[in-house]
Amino acid sequence: MVDEVPFGDAVPFGDGDAPTRWSRIQDKDYEYLALRFWNPIFRFLKSRLTSAEEAQELAQEVFVRFMEKDLLVRASAERGSFRNFLFHVVRQMLVDHYRARSAAKRGTDKTVSIDQVGDQSTSSHLSPEESFDYAWYETLLDRAREVVKANYAGKGSSDAYRAFRLFYFGERGKPRLSHEEIARKLRLTMGQVRNHIHRAKHVFQQSVQDLVSEYATTDQDRQSELSDFRSFLDRHRIHGFGPGDLDASAEPPEDEKE
């Protein structure tokens, strides 16, 4: 069975250790690279290939190539988006994979364009780069959600996380719930639901910025990456999030505080 890397290593809320995590990339820590970036790469490949097993095999080859070709030497916070850097590496691997498969079937090394590589996902309208970005941002949102979960588990406040999750992510593939539905399900007042969601969203937003800081270490790079993220969400919502949901929120009104 093919699985993704679990998010059990989620960055603690407000740990402020992003520069150290980027230094691990600079130091060519390939184990860390695979742990942090396996999921978006695997999700992207799974959307472009015919089976999860094939995607897993090619994802493994991506990280093997990083080690064999020492590709992290090219990665630098000053050389542009690390996300785009990974996309170009994975894209070339995907093209090479299709070229080899085509040659094996037809006995010829026919040139293959990335645009010829079919999208097996439900988001078939996305370009290859958009498909990669979708996988990247979806993984980032999922990791931030796990940070929120760990934050409230440590405080013994499961209702806060559950309200947040139900409002933005839904539960087990079901549609997201409204404030009223959450209040009934969790047996909370409307004020409690709004307060929980608002405060959890603040933790979530800060976690998104911390996670972006793992691979965008300068203020300019971080703002550029967050701007790209907002623009993407403006065109393609992921879960229940739109571009405004990445911006820091104010404290809830006094009448919504517990």
N, C-alpha and C positions, 0 to 999 in steps of 0.2 A: 504493500500500500504506500502510495506517495503522500508525503505530508510536508507541511511548511515548518520552518523553524519557529518554535514557540516564542512568545513575547515575555517570557519569565525574567529576562534581563532588562526589563524596562527601566529607563533612566529615572531615578527618584526625582520628585517634583522639586525644582529649585536647587539642584545639586551644584550648578555652576561649573561643571567640569568639562564643558564642550571643547575647549582648547586642548585638554589632555586627550580626549577621544580623537580629535583630528591628528594629534601627534602620532597616534598609533597607526594611522593611515600613512603618514609621512615616514614612519619607521618600518613600513612594509610588513605590518602585522596582518598576514593573509587570513589567519583564523578569525581575527576580529572583522575583517572585511566581509568574509563569508557569513559570519553571524549577523552582522548588521544589514547586509544588502542582499542576502539570498532571496528573501521573500518577494521584493518587487521584481527582481530579475526572473525568478521562477514564475510569478504570476503573469508577467509579460510574455514569456516564452510559451506558457500554457495557452495563452489567448491566440498565439500565432501558429501553434502546432496541433497535430491531430490527437495527441494523448498526453496525459500528465507524466507518464513514464518517459516519453521522448523529451518533454520539457525538462524533467529532472536530470536526465543524462546530459543534455546540452548545457544546463546551468552548471553542472559539475565541471564540464569542459571549459566553461568561461573562467572559473576560478583557477583551474589548472593552467590555462593560458596566462592568467595574471602572474602566476608564480614562474612559469617557464620563461616568459618573455619579459619578466620584471616590469610589468606595465605600470605599476604604481609610481615608478620614477617619473612618469609623465604627469602624474596628478599633482596639482599644486593649487593652493587657495588663491594664488595670484594669476592663474592661467584660465580662469573662467569657471563655469558651473561644473562641479563634480558630477552632478546628476547627468548633464549632457555628455560628459566624458564617458560615463558608464554606458549611456545609451549607444554611443557610437561604437564602443567595443562590442557590446552585445549584438547590435545590429549587424556588424561585420561577421560575427560568429554565426548568426542566423542565415545570412546570405551564403556563407561558405557551406553551411549545413545543407541548404537547399541545392546548392550547386553540386555538391558531392552526391546527394541523393538522386538528382536529375541525371548526373553522369553515369551512375550505377544502373539506372533504368534504361537510358538511351544510348549509353556507350559514347557520350560526348560531354565535354566540359562546357556546357552552354552557360552564357552569362545570365545571371539572375539578379533582378532588381529587388530591393527591399519592398517596393510597392507591389511586386508580384506575389509576395508571401501573404497568403490568405489569413484573415482574422477569423479565428474559430470561436470568438466570444460573442456575447449578445450585443456588444458595442461595435458592430462591424462597420459603422460609419466613421470610426476614428482612424486617423492616419497612424502609421507605425510609431512615430514620435509621440503622438497624443496617447496611443495605447500604452506606451512605456510610462508616460507621465501619469496616466490614470492609475497604473499599478503602483507607481512610486508614491503618489499622494494618498492612495487608499491605504497602503501599508503604513504610511506616516500617521494617518488618522487612527488606524487601529492600534498602533503603538502608543499614541497619546492617550487613547481610551484606557489602555492597560495601566498607564501611569495614574490616571484618575481612580481606577479601581483599587490599585495598591495604596494610594493615598488615603482613601476612605476606609479601606479594610484596616489600616493601621490605627484609625481613629474609632473603629467600631461603629461606623455610620453607614451601614449597607443601603439604607433607604435613599441617601443622597446619590450614591452611584447608580442605583437601580432607576431612580427617576430620570437622571441624566441619560442613561443608556436607552431607556424606553422612548424618550422624547427624540433623540437624535439617531439611534441605531436600530431601534426595534428589538425584537427578541426572537431568536431561532428562526430567522427568515420571515417573520411576520412583519406587517407594516408598522411604522412608527405610531406611537400613541399620542393623543392630545393631552393637555394639562388635566382636563376633566377625567379622561379615561385612566390616567396615571393615579389621580387622587382616589378614584374608586378602587383600583387594583391594589394600591398600597395602603389604603385606608388612611389617607392623609388629608389635611385641608388644602385648599387651593393655594393659600399663602405659603404653606410648607413646600408644596411641589415647586412653585415658582422660585422660592428661596434656594431649594436644593439644586435645581437646574442652573440657576444663575451662578451660584458659588462653584459648582462643579465645572461649569463652563469656563470660569476664570482659571481654574487649575489646568483645564484642558488647553486653553489658549497659550498659557505660559509653557506648557509641555511641548506644544507644537513648535514654539520658538526655540526651546532648548534642543529639540530634535533636529531642527533645521541647522542649528549652530554646530552640530556634529560634523557637517560637511561644508558649511559656509561660514568661515571663521571671522571674516572682517565685517564691520557694520554695513558696508556697501553691498557685499555679497549676500548678507542676510536679508537686507531690505529688497534686493533684486530677486532673491529666491521667493520671499514671501509675496512680492508683487506678482511673480509668475504664478504662484499658487492661487492667489485671489483671481487672477485672470482666467485660470483654468476652471475654477469653481463657478465663475460667472457663465462659462459656456457649458460646463458639464458638472452638475451637482454630484457629489459623492456622499452616500448615506443621506443624512438630512442637512448637510452643510452647504452654505453659500459663501460668497466672498466676504461678507460682513462678519461672519462667525469667527474669523481669524483675528479680528481686532479686539484689543483689550476692552473689557466691559467694566462699567462702574459698579460701585457697591449697590446692592439692592435697596429699594426704598425702605424706610423705617417700618412701615406697616406690613412689610413682607418678611421682616426678620423674626426669628423665633424668640 
